[in-house]
Amino acid sequence: MIHDNVEFHNVGELRPINGKKGLRLQRVPEHVRVSLNDAVQMRMLQPDTAEIRFVLDEPCRSRVSRSTPITGI
């Protein structure tokens, strides 16, 4: 999946988080996630195998930040 010229590997959907900046990385799209059992639904919100891939052109600066754990689901 590519979003804003950044490739997200092992991510099925990027979703906004109510009241917070940024996007939640989900392993599967939301319409698939909600059809799974409760334990698997939560597991799909833990993108521990996800990768963020990008290439910077010189001279260029970039800032990458992340936050965890996921709350307010």
N, CA, C and O atoms as a Tripos MOL2 file, in Angstrom:
@<TRIPOS>MOLECULE
protein
  292   291    73     0     0
PROTEIN
NO_CHARGES

@<TRIPOS>ATOM
      1 N           0.8410   -1.1660    0.0000 N.3       1 MET1
      2 CA          0.0000    0.0000    0.0000 C.3       1 MET1
      3 C           0.8940    1.2400    0.0000 C.2       1 MET1
      4 O           1.8780    1.2960    0.7380 O.2       1 MET1
      5 N           0.5610    2.2200   -0.8140 N.am      2 ILE2
      6 CA          1.3170    3.4660   -0.8590 C.3       2 ILE2
      7 C           0.4070    4.6070   -0.4190 C.2       2 ILE2
      8 O          -0.7180    4.7410   -0.9000 O.2       2 ILE2
      9 N           0.9120    5.4310    0.5070 N.am      3 HIS3
     10 CA          0.1800    6.5880    1.0210 C.3       3 HIS3
     11 C           1.1640    7.7440    1.1460 C.2       3 HIS3
     12 O           2.1820    7.6180    1.8260 O.2       3 HIS3
     13 N           0.8730    8.8600    0.5040 N.am      4 ASP4
     14 CA          1.7470   10.0390    0.5370 C.3       4 ASP4
     15 C           3.1990    9.6970    0.1740 C.2       4 ASP4
     16 O           4.1340   10.1240    0.8510 O.2       4 ASP4
     17 N           3.3700    8.9280   -0.8960 N.am      5 ASN5
     18 CA          4.6920    8.5240   -1.3970 C.3       5 ASN5
     19 C           5.4850    7.6660   -0.4230 C.2       5 ASN5
     20 O           6.7080    7.5780   -0.5310 O.2       5 ASN5
     21 N           4.8130    7.0410    0.5130 N.am      6 VAL6
     22 CA          5.4450    6.1190    1.4550 C.3       6 VAL6
     23 C           4.7950    4.7490    1.2710 C.2       6 VAL6
     24 O           3.5700    4.6360    1.2280 O.2       6 VAL6
     25 N           5.6250    3.7100    1.1640 N.am      7 GLU7
     26 CA          5.0990    2.3600    1.0200 C.3       7 GLU7
     27 C           4.9700    1.7030    2.3900 C.2       7 GLU7
     28 O           5.9090    1.7000    3.1860 O.2       7 GLU7
     29 N           3.8030    1.1550    2.6440 N.am      8 PHE8
     30 CA          3.5380    0.4120    3.8710 C.3       8 PHE8
     31 C           3.4210   -1.0600    3.4960 C.2       8 PHE8
     32 O           2.5020   -1.4540    2.7770 O.2       8 PHE8
     33 N           4.3520   -1.8650    3.9850 N.am      9 HIS9
     34 CA          4.3920   -3.2880    3.6670 C.3       9 HIS9
     35 C           3.7370   -4.0680    4.8050 C.2       9 HIS9
     36 O           3.9900   -3.7860    5.9760 O.2       9 HIS9
     37 N           2.9000   -5.0470    4.4680 N.am     10 ASN10
     38 CA          2.1230   -5.8400    5.4350 C.3      10 ASN10
     39 C           1.0830   -4.9910    6.1630 C.2      10 ASN10
     40 O           0.7630   -5.2570    7.3220 O.2      10 ASN10
     41 N           0.5590   -3.9780    5.4930 N.am     11 VAL11
     42 CA         -0.5050   -3.1330    6.0280 C.3      11 VAL11
     43 C          -1.6720   -3.1890    5.0450 C.2      11 VAL11
     44 O          -1.5040   -2.9320    3.8530 O.2      11 VAL11
     45 N          -2.8540   -3.5280    5.5540 N.am     12 GLY12
     46 CA         -4.0290   -3.6320    4.6990 C.3      12 GLY12
     47 C          -4.8260   -2.3510    4.5990 C.2      12 GLY12
     48 O          -5.5310   -2.1260    3.6150 O.2      12 GLY12
     49 N          -4.7140   -1.4950    5.6320 N.am     13 GLU13
     50 CA         -5.4650   -0.2360    5.6300 C.3      13 GLU13
     51 C          -4.8660    0.7250    6.6510 C.2      13 GLU13
     52 O          -4.3670    0.3070    7.6960 O.2      13 GLU13
     53 N          -4.9210    2.0050    6.3390 N.am     14 LEU14
     54 CA         -4.5450    3.0770    7.2590 C.3      14 LEU14
     55 C          -5.8370    3.7640    7.6730 C.2      14 LEU14
     56 O          -6.6090    4.2040    6.8220 O.2      14 LEU14
     57 N          -6.0750    3.8570    8.9830 N.am     15 ARG15
     58 CA         -7.3320    4.4320    9.4660 C.3      15 ARG15
     59 C          -7.0680    5.5530   10.4530 C.2      15 ARG15
     60 O          -6.1450    5.4670   11.2630 O.2      15 ARG15
     61 N          -7.8800    6.6120   10.3880 N.am     16 PRO16
     62 CA         -7.7360    7.6970   11.3730 C.3      16 PRO16
     63 C          -8.1190    7.2020   12.7630 C.2      16 PRO16
     64 O          -8.9160    6.2760   12.9120 O.2      16 PRO16
     65 N          -7.5390    7.8360   13.7720 N.am     17 ILE17
     66 CA         -7.8320    7.5130   15.1650 C.3      17 ILE17
     67 C          -8.5680    8.7010   15.7660 C.2      17 ILE17
     68 O          -8.0680    9.8250   15.7250 O.2      17 ILE17
     69 N          -9.7340    8.4660   16.3160 N.am     18 ASN18
     70 CA        -10.5450    9.5570   16.8860 C.3      18 ASN18
     71 C          -9.7580   10.3480   17.9260 C.2      18 ASN18
     72 O          -9.2300    9.7850   18.8850 O.2      18 ASN18
     73 N          -9.6900   11.6600   17.7200 N.am     19 GLY19
     74 CA         -9.0670   12.5510   18.6870 C.3      19 GLY19
     75 C          -7.5450   12.5350   18.6970 C.2      19 GLY19
     76 O          -6.9350   13.1380   19.5800 O.2      19 GLY19
     77 N          -6.9180   11.8620   17.7380 N.am     20 LYS20
     78 CA         -5.4580   11.7910   17.7050 C.3      20 LYS20
     79 C          -4.9450   12.0880   16.3060 C.2      20 LYS20
     80 O          -5.6470   11.9050   15.3110 O.2      20 LYS20
     81 N          -3.6990   12.5520   16.2560 N.am     21 LYS21
     82 CA         -3.0530   12.7810   14.9710 C.3      21 LYS21
     83 C          -2.5390   11.4560   14.4290 C.2      21 LYS21
     84 O          -2.2800   10.5200   15.1850 O.2      21 LYS21
     85 N          -2.3990   11.3900   13.1320 N.am     22 GLY22
     86 CA         -1.8060   10.2040   12.5230 C.3      22 GLY22
     87 C          -2.8260    9.1620   12.1330 C.2      22 GLY22
     88 O          -4.0350    9.3730   12.2330 O.2      22 GLY22
     89 N          -2.3130    8.0360   11.6880 N.am     23 LEU23
     90 CA         -3.1430    6.9400   11.2040 C.3      23 LEU23
     91 C          -2.7640    5.6390   11.8920 C.2      23 LEU23
     92 O          -1.6070    5.4230   12.2540 O.2      23 LEU23
     93 N          -3.7470    4.7870   12.0630 N.am     24 ARG24
     94 CA         -3.5210    3.4550   12.6260 C.3      24 ARG24
     95 C          -3.2060    2.4980   11.4860 C.2      24 ARG24
     96 O          -3.9170    2.4720   10.4820 O.2      24 ARG24
     97 N          -2.1450    1.7130   11.6360 N.am     25 LEU25
     98 CA         -1.7790    0.7030   10.6540 C.3      25 LEU25
     99 C          -2.5060   -0.5900   11.0010 C.2      25 LEU25
    100 O          -2.2710   -1.1750   12.0580 O.2      25 LEU25
    101 N          -3.3770   -1.0280   10.1200 N.am     26 GLN26
    102 CA         -4.0990   -2.2770   10.3270 C.3      26 GLN26
    103 C          -3.5870   -3.3120    9.3540 C.2      26 GLN26
    104 O          -3.2560   -2.9860    8.2140 O.2      26 GLN26
    105 N          -3.5190   -4.5450    9.7870 N.am     27 ARG27
    106 CA         -3.0200   -5.6180    8.9350 C.3      27 ARG27
    107 C          -4.0220   -6.0080    7.8590 C.2      27 ARG27
    108 O          -3.6280   -6.5190    6.8110 O.2      27 ARG27
    109 N          -5.3100   -5.7770    8.0980 N.am     28 VAL28
    110 CA         -6.3570   -6.0540    7.1110 C.3      28 VAL28
    111 C          -7.3190   -4.8620    7.0920 C.2      28 VAL28
    112 O          -7.3840   -4.1080    8.0630 O.2      28 VAL28
    113 N          -8.0660   -4.6850    5.9970 N.am     29 PRO29
    114 CA         -9.0680   -3.6040    5.9690 C.3      29 PRO29
    115 C         -10.1250   -3.7970    7.0620 C.2      29 PRO29
    116 O         -10.3890   -4.9210    7.4890 O.2      29 PRO29
    117 N         -10.7150   -2.7080    7.5000 N.am     30 GLU30
    118 CA        -11.6890   -2.7320    8.6000 C.3      30 GLU30
    119 C         -12.8690   -3.6520    8.3070 C.2      30 GLU30
    120 O         -13.3270   -4.3570    9.2060 O.2      30 GLU30
    121 N         -13.3760   -3.6640    7.0670 N.am     31 HIS31
    122 CA        -14.5310   -4.5140    6.7610 C.3      31 HIS31
    123 C         -14.1970   -6.0000    6.9140 C.2      31 HIS31
    124 O         -15.0920   -6.8030    7.1740 O.2      31 HIS31
    125 N         -12.9520   -6.3710    6.7610 N.am     32 VAL32
    126 CA        -12.5270   -7.7520    6.9990 C.3      32 VAL32
    127 C         -12.3170   -7.9740    8.5010 C.2      32 VAL32
    128 O         -12.7610   -8.9820    9.0490 O.2      32 VAL32
    129 N         -11.6490   -7.0400    9.1540 N.am     33 ARG33
    130 CA        -11.3190   -7.1800   10.5800 C.3      33 ARG33
    131 C         -12.5510   -7.4190   11.4430 C.2      33 ARG33
    132 O         -12.5320   -8.2820   12.3210 O.2      33 ARG33
    133 N         -13.6330   -6.6580   11.2010 N.am     34 VAL34
    134 CA        -14.8260   -6.7730   12.0510 C.3      34 VAL34
    135 C         -15.5640   -8.0910   11.8550 C.2      34 VAL34
    136 O         -16.4280   -8.4310   12.6630 O.2      34 VAL34
    137 N         -15.2480   -8.8370   10.8110 N.am     35 SER35
    138 CA        -15.8980  -10.1330   10.5860 C.3      35 SER35
    139 C         -15.1480  -11.2830   11.2680 C.2      35 SER35
    140 O         -15.6000  -12.4270   11.2180 O.2      35 SER35
    141 N         -14.0250  -10.9970   11.8950 N.am     36 LEU36
    142 CA        -13.2090  -12.0130   12.5520 C.3      36 LEU36
    143 C         -13.5970  -12.1370   14.0310 C.2      36 LEU36
    144 O         -14.3120  -11.2840   14.5580 O.2      36 LEU36
    145 N         -13.1260  -13.2000   14.6990 N.am     37 ASN37
    146 CA        -13.4380  -13.3350   16.1270 C.3      37 ASN37
    147 C         -12.6960  -12.2580   16.9170 C.2      37 ASN37
    148 O         -11.7680  -11.6340   16.4020 O.2      37 ASN37
    149 N         -13.1030  -12.0430   18.1610 N.am     38 ASP38
    150 CA        -12.5940  -10.9280   18.9640 C.3      38 ASP38
    151 C         -11.0720  -10.9330   19.1140 C.2      38 ASP38
    152 O         -10.4310   -9.8900   18.9840 O.2      38 ASP38
    153 N         -10.5000  -12.0910   19.3840 N.am     39 ALA39
    154 CA         -9.0460  -12.1640   19.5810 C.3      39 ALA39
    155 C          -8.2960  -11.7910   18.3020 C.2      39 ALA39
    156 O          -7.3000  -11.0700   18.3510 O.2      39 ALA39
    157 N          -8.7650  -12.2740   17.1820 N.am     40 VAL40
    158 CA         -8.1060  -11.9810   15.9090 C.3      40 VAL40
    159 C          -8.3300  -10.5180   15.5200 C.2      40 VAL40
    160 O          -7.4450   -9.8980   14.9300 O.2      40 VAL40
    161 N          -9.4860   -9.9660   15.8380 N.am     41 GLN41
    162 CA         -9.7270   -8.5440   15.5640 C.3      41 GLN41
    163 C          -8.6530   -7.6880   16.2260 C.2      41 GLN41
    164 O          -8.1120   -6.7770   15.5990 O.2      41 GLN41
    165 N          -8.3440   -7.9690   17.4730 N.am     42 MET42
    166 CA         -7.3090   -7.1980   18.1750 C.3      42 MET42
    167 C          -5.9310   -7.4450   17.5750 C.2      42 MET42
    168 O          -5.1260   -6.5190   17.4740 O.2      42 MET42
    169 N          -5.6560   -8.6670   17.1820 N.am     43 ARG43
    170 CA         -4.3560   -8.9960   16.5940 C.3      43 ARG43
    171 C          -4.1300   -8.2160   15.2960 C.2      43 ARG43
    172 O          -3.0000   -7.8320   14.9970 O.2      43 ARG43
    173 N          -5.1770   -7.9850   14.5390 N.am     44 MET44
    174 CA         -5.0500   -7.2570   13.2730 C.3      44 MET44
    175 C          -4.7270   -5.7760   13.4920 C.2      44 MET44
    176 O          -4.3540   -5.0790   12.5480 O.2      44 MET44
    177 N          -4.8680   -5.2870   14.7410 N.am     45 LEU45
    178 CA         -4.5160   -3.9100   15.0860 C.3      45 LEU45
    179 C          -3.0880   -3.8030   15.6060 C.2      45 LEU45
    180 O          -2.6480   -2.7170   15.9820 O.2      45 LEU45
    181 N          -2.3660   -4.9070   15.6320 N.am     46 GLN46
    182 CA         -0.9910   -4.9240   16.1190 C.3      46 GLN46
    183 C          -0.0610   -5.1980   14.9320 C.2      46 GLN46
    184 O           0.2670   -6.3520   14.6560 O.2      46 GLN46
    185 N           0.3580   -4.1540   14.2390 N.am     47 PRO47
    186 CA          1.1200   -4.3340   12.9990 C.3      47 PRO47
    187 C           2.6030   -4.6260   13.2430 C.2      47 PRO47
    188 O           3.4700   -3.9390   12.7030 O.2      47 PRO47
    189 N           2.8940   -5.6460   14.0590 N.am     48 ASP48
    190 CA          4.2810   -5.9210   14.4090 C.3      48 ASP48
    191 C           5.1160   -6.4210   13.2380 C.2      48 ASP48
    192 O           6.3420   -6.4480   13.3480 O.2      48 ASP48
    193 N           4.5170   -6.8120   12.1380 N.am     49 THR49
    194 CA          5.2810   -7.2220   10.9580 C.3      49 THR49
    195 C           5.2830   -6.1470    9.8760 C.2      49 THR49
    196 O           5.8020   -6.3680    8.7820 O.2      49 THR49
    197 N           4.7040   -4.9850   10.1760 N.am     50 ALA50
    198 CA          4.6150   -3.9140    9.1800 C.3      50 ALA50
    199 C           5.9680   -3.2320    8.9720 C.2      50 ALA50
    200 O           6.7930   -3.1570    9.8820 O.2      50 ALA50
    201 N           6.1660   -2.7470    7.7700 N.am     51 GLU51
    202 CA          7.3700   -1.9890    7.4360 C.3      51 GLU51
    203 C           6.9480   -0.6790    6.7860 C.2      51 GLU51
    204 O           5.9710   -0.6290    6.0390 O.2      51 GLU51
    205 N           7.6920    0.3710    7.0770 N.am     52 ILE52
    206 CA          7.4930    1.6640    6.4220 C.3      52 ILE52
    207 C           8.7080    1.8770    5.5360 C.2      52 ILE52
    208 O           9.8360    1.9400    6.0250 O.2      52 ILE52
    209 N           8.4800    1.9890    4.2270 N.am     53 ARG53
    210 CA          9.5760    2.0830    3.2740 C.3      53 ARG53
    211 C           9.5010    3.4040    2.5170 C.2      53 ARG53
    212 O           8.4450    3.7770    2.0060 O.2      53 ARG53
    213 N          10.6330    4.1070    2.4500 N.am     54 PHE54
    214 CA         10.6720    5.3470    1.6870 C.3      54 PHE54
    215 C          12.1120    5.6440    1.3020 C.2      54 PHE54
    216 O          13.0550    5.1310    1.9050 O.2      54 PHE54
    217 N          12.2630    6.4870    0.2780 N.am     55 VAL55
    218 CA         13.5760    6.9020   -0.2020 C.3      55 VAL55
    219 C          13.6280    8.4220   -0.1290 C.2      55 VAL55
    220 O          12.7140    9.1000   -0.5980 O.2      55 VAL55
    221 N          14.6890    8.9550    0.4540 N.am     56 LEU56
    222 CA         14.8790   10.3980    0.5470 C.3      56 LEU56
    223 C          15.8380   10.8570   -0.5490 C.2      56 LEU56
    224 O          16.8750   10.2350   -0.7800 O.2      56 LEU56
    225 N          15.4880   11.9270   -1.2070 N.am     57 ASP57
    226 CA         16.3760   12.5430   -2.1900 C.3      57 ASP57
    227 C          17.2260   13.5840   -1.4760 C.2      57 ASP57
    228 O          16.7120   14.3310   -0.6430 O.2      57 ASP57
    229 N          18.4900   13.6440   -1.7810 N.am     58 GLU58
    230 CA         19.4030   14.6200   -1.1610 C.3      58 GLU58
    231 C          19.2100   15.9850   -1.7890 C.2      58 GLU58
    232 O          18.8940   16.0280   -2.9780 O.2      58 GLU58
    233 N          19.3680   17.0870   -1.1120 N.am     59 PRO59
    234 CA         19.3500   17.2000    0.3380 C.3      59 PRO59
    235 C          17.9010   17.2380    0.8190 C.2      59 PRO59
    236 O          17.0920   18.0250    0.3270 O.2      59 PRO59
    237 N          17.6020   16.4200    1.7410 N.am     60 CYS60
    238 CA         16.2260   16.3110    2.2260 C.3      60 CYS60
    239 C          16.2470   15.8660    3.6800 C.2      60 CYS60
    240 O          17.1030   15.0840    4.0910 O.2      60 CYS60
    241 N          15.3130   16.3630    4.4350 N.am     61 ARG61
    242 CA         15.1730   15.9400    5.8250 C.3      61 ARG61
    243 C          13.7900   15.3290    5.9870 C.2      61 ARG61
    244 O          12.8370   15.7150    5.3110 O.2      61 ARG61
    245 N          13.7060   14.3920    6.8770 N.am     62 SER62
    246 CA         12.4260   13.7490    7.1320 C.3      62 SER62
    247 C          12.3010   13.4610    8.6200 C.2      62 SER62
    248 O          13.2960   13.2750    9.3210 O.2      62 SER62
    249 N          11.0840   13.4310    9.0770 N.am     63 ARG63
    250 CA         10.8160   13.0880   10.4700 C.3      63 ARG63
    251 C           9.7770   11.9680   10.4790 C.2      63 ARG63
    252 O           8.7100   12.0830    9.8750 O.2      63 ARG63
    253 N          10.1070   10.9030   11.1670 N.am     64 VAL64
    254 CA          9.2040    9.7700   11.3140 C.3      64 VAL64
    255 C           8.9550    9.5660   12.7920 C.2      64 VAL64
    256 O           9.8940    9.4950   13.5850 O.2      64 VAL64
    257 N           7.6910    9.4730   13.1610 N.am     65 SER65
    258 CA          7.3750    9.2050   14.5630 C.3      65 SER65
    259 C           6.3320    8.1160   14.6380 C.2      65 SER65
    260 O           5.5870    7.8810   13.6860 O.2      65 SER65
    261 N           6.2860    7.4530   15.7780 N.am     66 ARG66
    262 CA          5.2870    6.4260   15.9950 C.3      66 ARG66
    263 C           4.8250    6.5020   17.4420 C.2      66 ARG66
    264 O           5.5100    7.0640   18.2970 O.2      66 ARG66
    265 N           3.6800    5.9420   17.7000 N.am     67 SER67
    266 CA          3.2110    5.8740   19.0750 C.3      67 SER67
    267 C           2.5590    4.5230   19.2970 C.2      67 SER67
    268 O           2.0620    3.8950   18.3620 O.2      67 SER67
    269 N           2.5700    4.0920   20.5280 N.am     68 THR68
    270 CA          1.9800    2.8180   20.8980 C.3      68 THR68
    271 C           1.7310    2.8590   22.4020 C.2      68 THR68
    272 O           2.4610    3.5890   23.0730 O.2      68 THR68
    273 N           0.8230    2.1840   22.9710 N.am     69 PRO69
    274 CA         -0.0840    1.2190   22.3890 C.3      69 PRO69
    275 C          -1.2930    1.8740   21.7660 C.2      69 PRO69
    276 O          -1.5180    3.0740   21.9260 O.2      69 PRO69
    277 N          -2.0600    1.0870   21.0650 N.am     70 ILE70
    278 CA         -3.2890    1.5640   20.4230 C.3      70 ILE70
    279 C          -4.3780    1.6120   21.4890 C.2      70 ILE70
    280 O          -4.6530    0.6190   22.1620 O.2      70 ILE70
    281 N          -4.9890    2.7840   21.6280 N.am     71 THR71
    282 CA         -6.0960    2.9260   22.5750 C.3      71 THR71
    283 C          -7.2350    3.6300   21.8730 C.2      71 THR71
    284 O          -7.0390    4.2090   20.8050 O.2      71 THR71
    285 N          -8.3910    3.5930   22.4400 N.am     72 GLY72
    286 CA         -9.5370    4.3010   21.8850 C.3      72 GLY72
    287 C         -10.0810    3.6630   20.6360 C.2      72 GLY72
    288 O         -10.5610    4.3580   19.7410 O.2      72 GLY72
    289 N         -10.0130    2.3350   20.5600 N.am     73 ILE73
    290 CA        -10.4670    1.6330   19.3620 C.3      73 ILE73
    291 C         -11.9830    1.6090   19.3430 C.2      73 ILE73
    292 O         -12.5800    1.0630   18.4150 O.2      73 ILE73
@<TRIPOS>BOND
     1     1     2 1
     2     2     3 1
     3     3     4 2
     4     3     5 am
     5     5     6 1
     6     6     7 1
     7     7     8 2
     8     7     9 am
     9     9    10 1
    10    10    11 1
    11    11    12 2
    12    11    13 am
    13    13    14 1
    14    14    15 1
    15    15    16 2
    16    15    17 am
    17    17    18 1
    18    18    19 1
    19    19    20 2
    20    19    21 am
    21    21    22 1
    22    22    23 1
    23    23    24 2
    24    23    25 am
    25    25    26 1
    26    26    27 1
    27    27    28 2
    28    27    29 am
    29    29    30 1
    30    30    31 1
    31    31    32 2
    32    31    33 am
    33    33    34 1
    34    34    35 1
    35    35    36 2
    36    35    37 am
    37    37    38 1
    38    38    39 1
    39    39    40 2
    40    39    41 am
    41    41    42 1
    42    42    43 1
    43    43    44 2
    44    43    45 am
    45    45    46 1
    46    46    47 1
    47    47    48 2
    48    47    49 am
    49    49    50 1
    50    50    51 1
    51    51    52 2
    52    51    53 am
    53    53    54 1
    54    54    55 1
    55    55    56 2
    56    55    57 am
    57    57    58 1
    58    58    59 1
    59    59    60 2
    60    59    61 am
    61    61    62 1
    62    62    63 1
    63    63    64 2
    64    63    65 am
    65    65    66 1
    66    66    67 1
    67    67    68 2
    68    67    69 am
    69    69    70 1
    70    70    71 1
    71    71    72 2
    72    71    73 am
    73    73    74 1
    74    74    75 1
    75    75    76 2
    76    75    77 am
    77    77    78 1
    78    78    79 1
    79    79    80 2
    80    79    81 am
    81    81    82 1
    82    82    83 1
    83    83    84 2
    84    83    85 am
    85    85    86 1
    86    86    87 1
    87    87    88 2
    88    87    89 am
    89    89    90 1
    90    90    91 1
    91    91    92 2
    92    91    93 am
    93    93    94 1
    94    94    95 1
    95    95    96 2
    96    95    97 am
    97    97    98 1
    98    98    99 1
    99    99   100 2
   100    99   101 am
   101   101   102 1
   102   102   103 1
   103   103   104 2
   104   103   105 am
   105   105   106 1
   106   106   107 1
   107   107   108 2
   108   107   109 am
   109   109   110 1
   110   110   111 1
   111   111   112 2
   112   111   113 am
   113   113   114 1
   114   114   115 1
   115   115   116 2
   116   115   117 am
   117   117   118 1
   118   118   119 1
   119   119   120 2
   120   119   121 am
   121   121   122 1
   122   122   123 1
   123   123   124 2
   124   123   125 am
   125   125   126 1
   126   126   127 1
   127   127   128 2
   128   127   129 am
   129   129   130 1
   130   130   131 1
   131   131   132 2
   132   131   133 am
   133   133   134 1
   134   134   135 1
   135   135   136 2
   136   135   137 am
   137   137   138 1
   138   138   139 1
   139   139   140 2
   140   139   141 am
   141   141   142 1
   142   142   143 1
   143   143   144 2
   144   143   145 am
   145   145   146 1
   146   146   147 1
   147   147   148 2
   148   147   149 am
   149   149   150 1
   150   150   151 1
   151   151   152 2
   152   151   153 am
   153   153   154 1
   154   154   155 1
   155   155   156 2
   156   155   157 am
   157   157   158 1
   158   158   159 1
   159   159   160 2
   160   159   161 am
   161   161   162 1
   162   162   163 1
   163   163   164 2
   164   163   165 am
   165   165   166 1
   166   166   167 1
   167   167   168 2
   168   167   169 am
   169   169   170 1
   170   170   171 1
   171   171   172 2
   172   171   173 am
   173   173   174 1
   174   174   175 1
   175   175   176 2
   176   175   177 am
   177   177   178 1
   178   178   179 1
   179   179   180 2
   180   179   181 am
   181   181   182 1
   182   182   183 1
   183   183   184 2
   184   183   185 am
   185   185   186 1
   186   186   187 1
   187   187   188 2
   188   187   189 am
   189   189   190 1
   190   190   191 1
   191   191   192 2
   192   191   193 am
   193   193   194 1
   194   194   195 1
   195   195   196 2
   196   195   197 am
   197   197   198 1
   198   198   199 1
   199   199   200 2
   200   199   201 am
   201   201   202 1
   202   202   203 1
   203   203   204 2
   204   203   205 am
   205   205   206 1
   206   206   207 1
   207   207   208 2
   208   207   209 am
   209   209   210 1
   210   210   211 1
   211   211   212 2
   212   211   213 am
   213   213   214 1
   214   214   215 1
   215   215   216 2
   216   215   217 am
   217   217   218 1
   218   218   219 1
   219   219   220 2
   220   219   221 am
   221   221   222 1
   222   222   223 1
   223   223   224 2
   224   223   225 am
   225   225   226 1
   226   226   227 1
   227   227   228 2
   228   227   229 am
   229   229   230 1
   230   230   231 1
   231   231   232 2
   232   231   233 am
   233   233   234 1
   234   234   235 1
   235   235   236 2
   236   235   237 am
   237   237   238 1
   238   238   239 1
   239   239   240 2
   240   239   241 am
   241   241   242 1
   242   242   243 1
   243   243   244 2
   244   243   245 am
   245   245   246 1
   246   246   247 1
   247   247   248 2
   248   247   249 am
   249   249   250 1
   250   250   251 1
   251   251   252 2
   252   251   253 am
   253   253   254 1
   254   254   255 1
   255   255   256 2
   256   255   257 am
   257   257   258 1
   258   258   259 1
   259   259   260 2
   260   259   261 am
   261   261   262 1
   262   262   263 1
   263   263   264 2
   264   263   265 am
   265   265   266 1
   266   266   267 1
   267   267   268 2
   268   267   269 am
   269   269   270 1
   270   270   271 1
   271   271   272 2
   272   271   273 am
   273   273   274 1
   274   274   275 1
   275   275   276 2
   276   275   277 am
   277   277   278 1
   278   278   279 1
   279   279   280 2
   280   279   281 am
   281   281   282 1
   282   282   283 1
   283   283   284 2
   284   283   285 am
   285   285   286 1
   286   286   287 1
   287   287   288 2
   288   287   289 am
   289   289   290 1
   290   290   291 1
   291   291   292 2
@<TRIPOS>SUBSTRUCTURE
     1 MET1         2 RESIDUE 1 A MET
     2 ILE2         6 RESIDUE 1 A ILE
     3 HIS3        10 RESIDUE 1 A HIS
     4 ASP4        14 RESIDUE 1 A ASP
     5 ASN5        18 RESIDUE 1 A ASN
     6 VAL6        22 RESIDUE 1 A VAL
     7 GLU7        26 RESIDUE 1 A GLU
     8 PHE8        30 RESIDUE 1 A PHE
     9 HIS9        34 RESIDUE 1 A HIS
    10 ASN10       38 RESIDUE 1 A ASN
    11 VAL11       42 RESIDUE 1 A VAL
    12 GLY12       46 RESIDUE 1 A GLY
    13 GLU13       50 RESIDUE 1 A GLU
    14 LEU14       54 RESIDUE 1 A LEU
    15 ARG15       58 RESIDUE 1 A ARG
    16 PRO16       62 RESIDUE 1 A PRO
    17 ILE17       66 RESIDUE 1 A ILE
    18 ASN18       70 RESIDUE 1 A ASN
    19 GLY19       74 RESIDUE 1 A GLY
    20 LYS20       78 RESIDUE 1 A LYS
    21 LYS21       82 RESIDUE 1 A LYS
    22 GLY22       86 RESIDUE 1 A GLY
    23 LEU23       90 RESIDUE 1 A LEU
    24 ARG24       94 RESIDUE 1 A ARG
    25 LEU25       98 RESIDUE 1 A LEU
    26 GLN26      102 RESIDUE 1 A GLN
    27 ARG27      106 RESIDUE 1 A ARG
    28 VAL28      110 RESIDUE 1 A VAL
    29 PRO29      114 RESIDUE 1 A PRO
    30 GLU30      118 RESIDUE 1 A GLU
    31 HIS31      122 RESIDUE 1 A HIS
    32 VAL32      126 RESIDUE 1 A VAL
    33 ARG33      130 RESIDUE 1 A ARG
    34 VAL34      134 RESIDUE 1 A VAL
    35 SER35      138 RESIDUE 1 A SER
    36 LEU36      142 RESIDUE 1 A LEU
    37 ASN37      146 RESIDUE 1 A ASN
    38 ASP38      150 RESIDUE 1 A ASP
    39 ALA39      154 RESIDUE 1 A ALA
    40 VAL40      158 RESIDUE 1 A VAL
    41 GLN41      162 RESIDUE 1 A GLN
    42 MET42      166 RESIDUE 1 A MET
    43 ARG43      170 RESIDUE 1 A ARG
    44 MET44      174 RESIDUE 1 A MET
    45 LEU45      178 RESIDUE 1 A LEU
    46 GLN46      182 RESIDUE 1 A GLN
    47 PRO47      186 RESIDUE 1 A PRO
    48 ASP48      190 RESIDUE 1 A ASP
    49 THR49      194 RESIDUE 1 A THR
    50 ALA50      198 RESIDUE 1 A ALA
    51 GLU51      202 RESIDUE 1 A GLU
    52 ILE52      206 RESIDUE 1 A ILE
    53 ARG53      210 RESIDUE 1 A ARG
    54 PHE54      214 RESIDUE 1 A PHE
    55 VAL55      218 RESIDUE 1 A VAL
    56 LEU56      222 RESIDUE 1 A LEU
    57 ASP57      226 RESIDUE 1 A ASP
    58 GLU58      230 RESIDUE 1 A GLU
    59 PRO59      234 RESIDUE 1 A PRO
    60 CYS60      238 RESIDUE 1 A CYS
    61 ARG61      242 RESIDUE 1 A ARG
    62 SER62      246 RESIDUE 1 A SER
    63 ARG63      250 RESIDUE 1 A ARG
    64 VAL64      254 RESIDUE 1 A VAL
    65 SER65      258 RESIDUE 1 A SER
    66 ARG66      262 RESIDUE 1 A ARG
    67 SER67      266 RESIDUE 1 A SER
    68 THR68      270 RESIDUE 1 A THR
    69 PRO69      274 RESIDUE 1 A PRO
    70 ILE70      278 RESIDUE 1 A ILE
    71 THR71      282 RESIDUE 1 A THR
    72 GLY72      286 RESIDUE 1 A GLY
    73 ILE73      290 RESIDUE 1 A ILE
